[in-house]
Amino acid sequence: MSAHRDPSRADAREELLARIESDLAAQLSSKPRRLAHSRSVADTAERLAMAYGVDPFLARCAGLLHDWEKAASGVEQEARARELGIDMGVDLSLVRPLLHGIIAARALPARYPELPDEVWHAIETHTVAAADMGPLDEVLFVADGIEPLRPPSPGIERVRSLVGEATLDDLFWESFVGGVVYVVEGGRYLYPGTVDVYNALAARRAADRA
């Protein structure tokens, strides 16, 4: 098999990225800050992917599309989630900030059938995380938390400082725990599923150290 890049595959990827960029600009045209954030997450995810051996094309696609549903209000997202039969185990009004990734993962595959399931899994888990995060999932989750447009905080700065120094698993863990602390310190509602994910990850990390 040739080690050279397949031009036809590269061209198809470039065309798809251009389409996603154009679609996203239209989708978030009324929310320029959200659009800038999405592009920044895509750039960050692409860089992380290259540093950690993940497909940078898939990382960029996931970064661009992760906040697609943020074009709608929280109330509209909740209604859309109900239409899609999304069940979080709690009243959806309590978890509106978590819904957009799950909705996008259900709604967008039909629009972009060229993209594999791992992109949609990464988008679905970028707000709620999961006990079985794969490399692309972790890349998107971390990129969303540390992209340069986010104002610095001690937790964010810590994760940024660990890029390239820590493993991807450790980088994700630090970002995930920092998010939990942020929710708790702000007196916000903590989704019970987040506690389950934390406990599963903590138990696995403890077993790995034993």
VOGU-3710 file (C-alpha; in Angstrom, 3 decimals, decimal comma):
1> msahrdpsra> 0,000/0,000/0,000  1,315/3,445/-0,870  2,415/5,643/2,005  1,463/8,747/0,066  -1,702/10,686/0,792  -4,710/9,681/-1,272  -5,511/12,875/-3,251  -9,159/11,947/-3,801  -9,722/11,309/-0,097  -7,908/14,512/0,839
11> dareellari> -10,001/16,512/-1,633  -13,220/15,000/-0,302  -12,224/15,922/3,248  -11,381/19,479/2,241  -14,703/19,825/0,447  -16,603/18,526/3,468  -14,760/20,874/5,807  -15,566/23,810/3,540  -19,245/22,812/3,540  -19,317/22,472/7,317
21> esdlaaqlss> -17,617/25,864/7,725  -20,162/27,501/5,434  -23,121/25,779/7,084  -21,879/26,701/10,548  -21,449/30,350/9,608  -25,085/30,408/8,481  -26,328/28,439/11,499  -24,634/30,745/14,024  -24,886/33,975/12,027  -26,832/35,643/14,841
31> kprrlahsrs> -24,324/34,509/17,475  -20,868/35,687/16,410  -19,258/34,879/19,769  -20,549/31,306/19,624  -19,269/31,021/16,057  -15,849/32,311/17,110  -15,816/29,833/19,998  -16,681/26,939/17,684  -13,888/27,837/15,297  -11,461/28,213/18,194
41> vadtaerlam> -12,460/24,815/19,583  -11,908/23,327/16,114  -8,426/24,827/15,928  -7,591/23,612/19,445  -9,010/20,139/18,824  -6,984/19,835/15,636  -3,776/20,767/17,475  -4,512/18,359/20,334  -5,291/15,601/17,857  -1,960/16,029/16,139
51> aygvdpflar> -0,164/16,027/19,495  -1,897/12,876/20,730  -2,163/10,742/17,608  -5,851/11,350/16,852  -7,242/12,070/13,377  -7,032/15,890/13,093  -9,699/16,015/10,395  -12,265/14,298/12,608  -11,217/16,468/15,529  -11,727/19,623/13,477
61> cagllhdwek> -15,147/18,475/12,266  -16,234/17,661/15,814  -14,969/21,012/17,042  -16,839/22,943/14,385  -20,120/21,105/14,942  -20,130/20,611/18,726  -22,217/23,723/19,501  -24,426/23,605/16,403  -27,618/23,494/18,463  -26,591/26,577/20,447
71> aasgveqear> -28,302/28,582/17,718  -31,506/27,763/19,616  -32,455/29,023/23,064  -32,415/26,774/26,116  -36,199/26,489/26,003  -36,093/25,553/22,321  -33,380/22,979/22,971  -35,446/21,428/25,728  -38,449/21,171/23,418  -36,297/19,654/20,685
81> arelgidmgv> -34,863/17,118/23,133  -38,377/16,087/24,125  -39,308/15,668/20,458  -36,296/13,405/19,994  -37,203/11,334/23,033  -34,002/12,176/24,892  -34,165/10,830/28,442  -31,609/12,097/30,963  -33,282/10,491/33,979  -34,189/13,943/35,343
91> dlslvrpllh> -36,454/16,742/34,192  -34,850/18,187/31,081  -35,326/21,726/32,370  -32,636/20,967/34,956  -30,045/20,027/32,366  -30,611/22,459/29,519  -26,891/23,367/29,287  -26,098/19,705/28,571  -28,645/19,076/25,843  -27,112/20,711/22,788
101> giiaaralpa> -24,446/18,068/22,213  -26,902/15,207/22,584  -29,369/16,835/20,205  -26,679/17,514/17,600  -25,471/13,925/17,793  -28,998/12,769/16,956  -29,854/15,379/14,341  -26,678/15,995/12,343  -25,671/12,523/11,069  -28,354/12,725/8,398
111> rypelpdevw> -26,911/16,049/7,244  -23,316/14,828/7,212  -23,464/11,073/6,529  -19,815/11,143/5,476  -18,722/11,509/9,087  -18,230/8,381/11,221  -20,044/7,570/14,441  -17,037/8,538/16,556  -17,551/12,199/15,625  -21,131/12,078/16,862
121> haiethtvaa> -20,120/10,257/20,036  -17,551/12,975/20,742  -20,169/15,679/20,212  -22,697/13,851/22,385  -20,255/13,462/25,270  -18,594/16,880/25,178  -21,010/18,166/27,834  -21,891/15,058/29,860  -18,698/13,000/29,383  -18,843/9,215/29,735
131> admgpldevl> -17,087/6,408/31,542  -15,829/5,067/28,200  -14,379/8,166/26,557  -12,350/7,422/23,445  -9,413/9,522/22,213  -11,536/11,747/19,957  -14,068/12,217/22,776  -11,287/13,336/25,100  -9,751/15,663/22,521  -13,038/17,492/21,944
141> fvadgieplr> -13,886/17,650/25,646  -10,504/19,181/26,507  -10,484/21,534/23,513  -13,884/22,917/24,475  -12,571/23,673/27,944  -9,238/25,282/27,110  -9,689/27,006/23,752  -7,911/30,390/23,806  -11,056/32,546/23,823  -12,060/31,194/27,229
151> ppspgiervr> -11,044/33,594/30,025  -8,278/32,124/32,139  -8,990/30,513/35,484  -6,688/28,419/37,696  -8,310/25,201/36,491  -8,174/26,117/32,812  -4,601/27,330/33,081  -3,608/24,077/34,764  -5,044/22,003/31,929  -3,443/24,262/29,320
161> slvgeatldd> -0,063/23,812/31,019  -0,400/20,028/30,868  -0,906/19,803/27,095  1,958/17,771/25,689  3,190/16,921/29,182  0,383/14,682/30,462  -1,264/11,743/28,730  -4,544/12,403/26,952  -6,396/10,410/29,632  -4,872/12,554/32,379
171> lfwesfvggv> -5,564/15,731/30,441  -9,219/14,757/30,102  -9,426/13,828/33,794  -8,086/17,219/34,864  -10,504/19,005/32,543  -13,458/16,896/33,672  -12,742/17,363/37,377  -12,245/21,082/36,820  -15,688/21,253/35,256  -17,260/19,456/38,208
181> vyvveggryl> -15,574/21,860/40,637  -16,797/24,823/38,584  -20,394/23,585/38,780  -20,222/22,877/42,504  -18,496/26,131/43,418  -21,081/28,059/41,434  -23,950/26,388/43,286  -25,314/25,024/40,034  -27,297/21,845/39,528  -24,949/18,865/39,179
191> ypgtvdvyna> -26,351/16,259/36,814  -26,434/12,867/38,608  -24,954/11,226/35,537  -21,850/13,349/36,060  -21,417/11,824/39,519  -21,702/8,345/38,005  -19,071/9,173/35,393  -16,766/10,658/38,021  -17,030/7,580/40,232  -16,423/5,209/37,318
201> laarraadra> -13,377/7,152/36,165  -12,013/7,539/39,694  -12,393/3,807/40,360  -10,623/2,935/37,109  -7,759/5,324/37,832  -7,386/3,890/41,333  -7,292/0,356/39,914  -4,657/1,393/37,372  -2,461/2,759/40,168  -2,861/-0,332/42,351
//
